[in-house]
């Protein structure tokens, strides 16, 4: 993460613990009447105090009630276990976990002995104890208890009981807190399905389920999926509970959190204020819930630099928590962190430090040294020392966090860089530690896809490889179903929507069962497989061993503080850059604006030179003798091909004479640092026997009149491989797409240069999604597509659900689910490839799925997952004729010198276009620069 961490708590109702404060009525008898009345009276008082957050006052009454029940019923009666649980709950809310734990454990033992191991009350006791472990960060101890509670409830109560949904929410919350979102999501979805079915679509429990699922999406950055769920949860609570209910305040807080995360502060602020008003009126001004509301509103003000407005709110939240929960409660530590961070933002370091120390002491005492809250405290304290220039105090904290795998980019990177400058740490150790941090926090979807590919490589071609591929295929299908279901859940309830949801859930459940069975087989037969699928960060010496003498690796991390690393076979260095992520984003946006074919102004290379000076020139000395560069990019740099950076002042030079980076260096982009190891593995080169299969010149509209109109429309601009503007449906898509006759010539010439069989050149009406899916693609070393590419935003205009990036192939007269003319990312992931490289000679095939998404998150990730070692992808809408020339030139260069790397071959073709006297317009980078090689393996030996 590129900022100091603030623990902002929003009431999420994400852990629906089955604590019960209601004491069942006793059977009447003369002997017990007095004690019964006393117990019932105490129970009412305890419940009333707990409901308004007066836990300290409730505890002695709960202790008295426990004594009465033990006297009345004996120490091993189930109602005594209930009283133990109630008392433990009060300690839990006070943050006195050490006192709560033995009470929960004793309650569980009583229930098991008196009622048997599979009674629903045993499940509740397991749930309570697991919830305590969860709160303490003892996830490994919590998980088996949550799972056992879920199994008991499913067995005894049936799979559709609301208590089962509660157990699923609890286990899902545990997974979500661990960052195991893929495991949490189906549990939340099943809980939602159960509650909708048994309680109805407008029940408050459904709102909790929607809320949990939506907050998971928020944490994953899936904001468009989260927003309709949060709005539906809010509507349910307002209708069922009334507009002034505290649960409505919870829903308002959560929706505001979504807006806050998106930078939509103007929309978040009134929601936070309304939530505060509701809770102050309903709960009183000194309730912990009010403290949360104050904290959230203050955090928004702090983020906007409105410190004078934020400070009294943070101070009031702290005072409420200290009074209501006691001075050693973890929520007090959160409030201390928030106020301290505000002081840091104002430069009031002396006031911030004791608050951070006190927060750290509270968390360590209450939660233990390995809890994530402790990691936040340590990062915050290190950040304070960094601001003060006390590097000798910050460094050991950062080193401790790195060992715990809990370091954040900020403050870790600036601390390490400054400590190196002060000779507090060696350069080698500083680079190793900094790259460790970057690799842990910057893993991309494409990088993960390559890790999955590496696991299959390592597994070989036997039973393990087959099992791994099957499991990964099921995971890919489940991911596609997740997107469909999340979109459906945001729609108003209706019979058709309900039927669609159920079909998706049924298939998801079947996949879940299959994957569970596969997991058991893998664990039993191949216990070492986990090590293959969880790669460790590479150190400098590991990276250097993978690099040839003529190449270098360049890594960027952009943020409030930005850094660049340059590593060669025998050298390594890193530099702090003088630009922030926001500044780079603005520079890249300006450059990208020039590269639009609908921008008629000539390209100005000066901004490309200025950007080079800011981001790459600081390590130019390390790179100057290395003709091959591999880049790991982040932030806005992911949307700009590095080759169009300019290395010397271009003032007064024609575009053909500009010193583009590509003049001296071939360029490869890597999805992650770890992917270098994957791609340089021994088994990385394809064993496929056939050279190439390709698909080009698809037919979009067989109507000759419309075909002529399309051709006429684009003749005045350019035959671009993509669409400009939006389309409404597949019928409109036919009209929007111009034909691509150049692609047929392109593919034929490329196929000729690699000696491909003409039957493997698939053109025109034959170039369909059906044909792609039916071909044995794993028999080919090169898989080639020359067609239109659509971003997810384009597809969303005419596909109501599952909008994904896609390649357009021949549009069928009668579209089906199997073939609607679009080869989407999820369909690509299901292909079986064994390709040295895949060429996507189309538009926007490198782009992320949405603005701000990670690079290579769409088609590129899917092709890596399917089995590609290397890709050629584009960054913007490309001119068809120049794209054809670029690809033809690339493969001609490879044919002339098979020892070239993919990037070197592309480099030669680019330079030939820049220098082409017959086409001087091609010197403009919008023609020659859009394509990049992603994921360069070893140089071919064939």
FENTANOR-V972610 format. One record per backbone hydrogen bond with DSSP energy under -1.0 kcal/mol. NH is the residue of the N-H (numbers start at 1). CO is the residue of the C=O. If there is no record, write none. Layout:
# FENTANOR-V972610
nh->NH co->CO
nh->NH co->CO
This chain:
# FENTANOR-V972610
nh->8 co->6
nh->17 co->15
nh->19 co->17
nh->33 co->29
nh->36 co->32
nh->37 co->33
nh->38 co->34
nh->39 co->35
nh->40 co->36
nh->41 co->37
nh->42 co->38
nh->43 co->39
nh->44 co->40
nh->45 co->41
nh->46 co->42
nh->47 co->43
nh->48 co->44
nh->49 co->45
nh->50 co->46
nh->51 co->47
nh->53 co->50
nh->54 co->49
nh->55 co->53
nh->58 co->54
nh->59 co->55
nh->62 co->58
nh->63 co->59
nh->64 co->60
nh->65 co->61
nh->66 co->62
nh->67 co->63
nh->68 co->64
nh->69 co->65
nh->70 co->66
nh->71 co->67
nh->72 co->68
nh->73 co->69
nh->74 co->70
nh->77 co->74
nh->81 co->77
nh->82 co->78
nh->83 co->79
nh->84 co->80
nh->85 co->81
nh->86 co->82
nh->87 co->83
nh->88 co->84
nh->89 co->85
nh->90 co->86
nh->91 co->87
nh->92 co->88
nh->93 co->89
nh->94 co->90
nh->95 co->92
nh->96 co->91
nh->97 co->95
nh->100 co->96
nh->101 co->97
nh->104 co->100
nh->105 co->101
nh->106 co->102
nh->107 co->103
nh->108 co->104
nh->109 co->105
nh->110 co->106
nh->111 co->107
nh->112 co->108
nh->113 co->109
nh->114 co->110
nh->115 co->111
nh->116 co->112
nh->119 co->116
nh->123 co->119
nh->124 co->120
nh->125 co->121
nh->126 co->122
nh->127 co->123
nh->128 co->124
nh->129 co->125
nh->130 co->126
nh->131 co->127
nh->132 co->128
nh->133 co->129
nh->134 co->130
nh->135 co->131
nh->136 co->132
nh->137 co->134
nh->138 co->133
nh->139 co->137
nh->142 co->138
nh->143 co->139
nh->146 co->142
nh->147 co->143
nh->148 co->144
nh->149 co->145
nh->150 co->146
nh->151 co->147
nh->152 co->148
nh->153 co->149
nh->154 co->150
nh->155 co->151
nh->156 co->152
nh->157 co->153
nh->161 co->158
nh->164 co->161
nh->165 co->161
nh->166 co->162
nh->167 co->163
nh->168 co->164
nh->169 co->165
nh->170 co->166
nh->171 co->167
nh->172 co->168
nh->173 co->169
nh->174 co->170
nh->175 co->171
nh->176 co->172
nh->177 co->173
nh->178 co->174
nh->179 co->176
nh->180 co->175
nh->181 co->179
nh->184 co->180
nh->185 co->181
nh->188 co->184
nh->189 co->185
nh->190 co->186
nh->191 co->187
nh->192 co->188
nh->193 co->189
nh->194 co->190
nh->195 co->191
nh->196 co->192
nh->197 co->193
nh->198 co->194
nh->199 co->195
nh->203 co->200
nh->206 co->203
nh->207 co->203
nh->208 co->204
nh->209 co->205
nh->210 co->206
nh->211 co->207
nh->212 co->208
nh->213 co->209
nh->214 co->210
nh->215 co->211
nh->216 co->212
nh->217 co->213
nh->218 co->214
nh->219 co->215
nh->220 co->216
nh->221 co->218
nh->222 co->217
nh->223 co->221
nh->226 co->222
nh->227 co->223
nh->230 co->226
nh->231 co->227
nh->232 co->228
nh->233 co->229
nh->234 co->230
nh->235 co->231
nh->236 co->232
nh->237 co->233
nh->238 co->234
nh->239 co->235
nh->240 co->236
nh->241 co->237
nh->242 co->238
nh->245 co->242
nh->248 co->245
nh->249 co->245
nh->250 co->246
nh->251 co->247
nh->252 co->248
nh->253 co->249
nh->254 co->250
nh->255 co->251
nh->256 co->252
nh->257 co->253
nh->258 co->254
nh->259 co->255
nh->260 co->256
nh->261 co->257
nh->262 co->258
nh->263 co->260
nh->264 co->259
nh->265 co->263
nh->268 co->264
nh->269 co->265
nh->272 co->268
nh->273 co->269
nh->274 co->270
nh->275 co->271
nh->276 co->272
nh->277 co->273
nh->278 co->274
nh->279 co->275
nh->280 co->276
nh->281 co->277
nh->282 co->278
nh->283 co->279
nh->287 co->284
nh->291 co->287
nh->292 co->288
nh->293 co->289
nh->294 co->290
nh->295 co->291
nh->296 co->292
nh->297 co->293
nh->298 co->294
nh->299 co->295
nh->300 co->296
nh->301 co->297
nh->302 co->298
nh->303 co->299
nh->304 co->300
nh->305 co->302
nh->306 co->301
nh->307 co->305
nh->310 co->306
nh->311 co->307
nh->314 co->310
nh->315 co->311
nh->316 co->312
nh->317 co->313
nh->318 co->314
nh->319 co->315
nh->320 co->316
nh->321 co->317
nh->322 co->318
nh->323 co->319
nh->324 co->320
nh->325 co->321
nh->326 co->322
nh->329 co->326
nh->332 co->329
nh->333 co->329
nh->334 co->330
nh->335 co->331
nh->336 co->332
nh->337 co->333
nh->338 co->334
nh->339 co->335
nh->340 co->336
nh->341 co->337
nh->342 co->338
nh->343 co->339
nh->344 co->340
nh->345 co->341
nh->346 co->342
nh->347 co->344
nh->348 co->343
nh->349 co->347
nh->352 co->348
nh->353 co->349
nh->356 co->352
nh->357 co->353
nh->358 co->354
nh->359 co->355
nh->360 co->356
nh->361 co->357
nh->362 co->358
nh->363 co->359
nh->364 co->360
nh->365 co->361
nh->366 co->362
nh->367 co->363
nh->368 co->364
nh->371 co->368
nh->375 co->371
nh->376 co->372
nh->377 co->373
nh->378 co->374
nh->379 co->375
nh->380 co->376
nh->381 co->377
nh->382 co->378
nh->383 co->379
nh->384 co->380
nh->385 co->381
nh->386 co->382
nh->387 co->383
nh->388 co->384
nh->389 co->386
nh->390 co->385
nh->391 co->389
nh->393 co->390
nh->394 co->390
nh->395 co->391
nh->398 co->394
nh->399 co->395
nh->400 co->396
nh->401 co->397
nh->402 co->398
nh->403 co->399
nh->404 co->400
nh->405 co->402
nh->406 co->401
nh->410 co->1
nh->412 co->408
nh->413 co->409
nh->415 co->411
nh->416 co->412
nh->417 co->413
nh->418 co->414
nh->419 co->415
nh->420 co->416
nh->421 co->417
nh->422 co->418
nh->423 co->420
nh->424 co->419
nh->430 co->426
nh->431 co->427
nh->432 co->428
nh->433 co->429
nh->434 co->430
nh->435 co->431
nh->436 co->432
nh->437 co->433
nh->438 co->434
nh->439 co->435
nh->440 co->436
nh->441 co->437
nh->442 co->438
nh->448 co->444
nh->449 co->445
nh->450 co->446
nh->451 co->447
nh->452 co->448
nh->453 co->449
nh->454 co->450
nh->455 co->451
nh->456 co->452
nh->457 co->453
nh->458 co->454
nh->459 co->455
nh->460 co->456
nh->466 co->462
nh->467 co->463
nh->468 co->464
nh->469 co->465
nh->470 co->466
nh->471 co->467
nh->472 co->468
nh->473 co->469
nh->474 co->470
nh->475 co->471
nh->476 co->472
nh->477 co->473
nh->478 co->474
nh->479 co->475
nh->480 co->476
nh->481 co->477
nh->482 co->478
nh->483 co->479
nh->484 co->480
nh->485 co->481
nh->486 co->482
nh->487 co->483
nh->488 co->484
nh->489 co->485
nh->491 co->488
nh->498 co->494
nh->499 co->495
nh->500 co->496
nh->501 co->497
nh->502 co->498
nh->503 co->499
nh->504 co->500
nh->505 co->501
nh->506 co->502
nh->507 co->503
nh->508 co->504
nh->509 co->505
nh->510 co->506
nh->511 co->507
nh->512 co->508
nh->513 co->509
nh->514 co->510
nh->515 co->511
nh->516 co->512
nh->517 co->513
nh->518 co->514
nh->519 co->515
nh->520 co->516
nh->521 co->517
nh->522 co->518
nh->523 co->519
nh->524 co->520
nh->525 co->521
nh->526 co->522
nh->529 co->526
nh->532 co->529
nh->533 co->529
nh->543 co->539
nh->544 co->540
nh->545 co->541
nh->546 co->543
nh->551 co->548
nh->552 co->628
nh->553 co->567
nh->554 co->630
nh->555 co->565
nh->556 co->632
nh->557 co->563
nh->563 co->557
nh->564 co->575
nh->565 co->555
nh->566 co->573
nh->567 co->553
nh->568 co->571
nh->573 co->566
nh->575 co->564
nh->577 co->562
nh->581 co->559
nh->584 co->580
nh->585 co->581
nh->586 co->582
nh->587 co->583
nh->588 co->584
nh->589 co->585
nh->590 co->586
nh->591 co->587
nh->592 co->588
nh->593 co->589
nh->599 co->596
nh->609 co->605
nh->610 co->606
nh->611 co->607
nh->612 co->608
nh->613 co->609
nh->614 co->610
nh->615 co->611
nh->616 co->612
nh->617 co->612
nh->619 co->616
nh->620 co->617
nh->623 co->619
nh->624 co->620
nh->626 co->623
nh->628 co->550
nh->629 co->666
nh->630 co->552
nh->631 co->668
nh->632 co->554
nh->637 co->634
nh->638 co->635
nh->639 co->636
nh->640 co->637
nh->644 co->641
nh->645 co->642
nh->647 co->659
nh->653 co->650
nh->657 co->654
nh->658 co->655
nh->660 co->658
nh->661 co->645
nh->662 co->643
nh->663 co->660
nh->664 co->661
nh->665 co->661
nh->666 co->627
nh->668 co->629
nh->669 co->933
nh->670 co->631
nh->676 co->673
nh->678 co->674
nh->679 co->675
nh->680 co->676
nh->681 co->678
nh->684 co->681
nh->690 co->779
nh->693 co->782
nh->694 co->760
nh->695 co->784
nh->696 co->762
nh->707 co->703
nh->708 co->704
nh->709 co->705
nh->710 co->706
nh->711 co->707
nh->712 co->708
nh->713 co->709
nh->714 co->710
nh->717 co->714
nh->720 co->718
nh->721 co->878
nh->722 co->720
nh->733 co->729
nh->734 co->730
nh->736 co->732
nh->737 co->733
nh->743 co->740
nh->745 co->741
nh->746 co->742
nh->747 co->743
nh->748 co->744
nh->749 co->745
nh->750 co->746
nh->751 co->747
nh->752 co->748
nh->753 co->749
nh->754 co->750
nh->756 co->751
nh->760 co->757
nh->761 co->758
nh->762 co->694
nh->766 co->763
nh->767 co->764
nh->768 co->766
nh->772 co->768
nh->773 co->769
nh->774 co->770
nh->775 co->771
nh->777 co->775
nh->779 co->776
nh->780 co->777
nh->781 co->690
nh->782 co->691
nh->783 co->837
nh->784 co->693
nh->785 co->839
nh->786 co->695
nh->790 co->806
nh->795 co->791
nh->796 co->792
nh->797 co->794
nh->798 co->795
nh->799 co->795
nh->806 co->790
nh->807 co->823
nh->808 co->788
nh->809 co->821
nh->810 co->767
nh->811 co->699
nh->816 co->819
nh->823 co->807
nh->824 co->822
nh->825 co->805
nh->828 co->824
nh->829 co->825
nh->831 co->828
nh->833 co->866
nh->836 co->781
nh->837 co->781
nh->838 co->870
nh->839 co->783
nh->840 co->872
nh->841 co->785
nh->842 co->840
nh->846 co->874
nh->853 co->850
nh->856 co->846
nh->862 co->858
nh->863 co->859
nh->864 co->860
nh->865 co->861
nh->866 co->862
nh->867 co->863
nh->868 co->863
nh->869 co->835
nh->871 co->934
nh->872 co->838
nh->873 co->932
nh->875 co->930
nh->880 co->719
nh->883 co->879
nh->884 co->880
nh->885 co->881
nh->886 co->882
nh->887 co->883
nh->888 co->884
nh->889 co->885
nh->890 co->886
nh->891 co->887
nh->892 co->888
nh->893 co->889
nh->894 co->890
nh->895 co->891
nh->896 co->892
nh->897 co->893
nh->900 co->897
nh->905 co->901
nh->906 co->902
nh->907 co->903
nh->908 co->904
nh->909 co->905
nh->910 co->906
nh->911 co->907
nh->912 co->908
nh->913 co->909
nh->914 co->910
nh->915 co->911
nh->916 co->913
nh->922 co->919
nh->923 co->920
nh->924 co->921
nh->927 co->924
nh->928 co->924
nh->929 co->925
nh->932 co->873
nh->934 co->871
nh->935 co->669
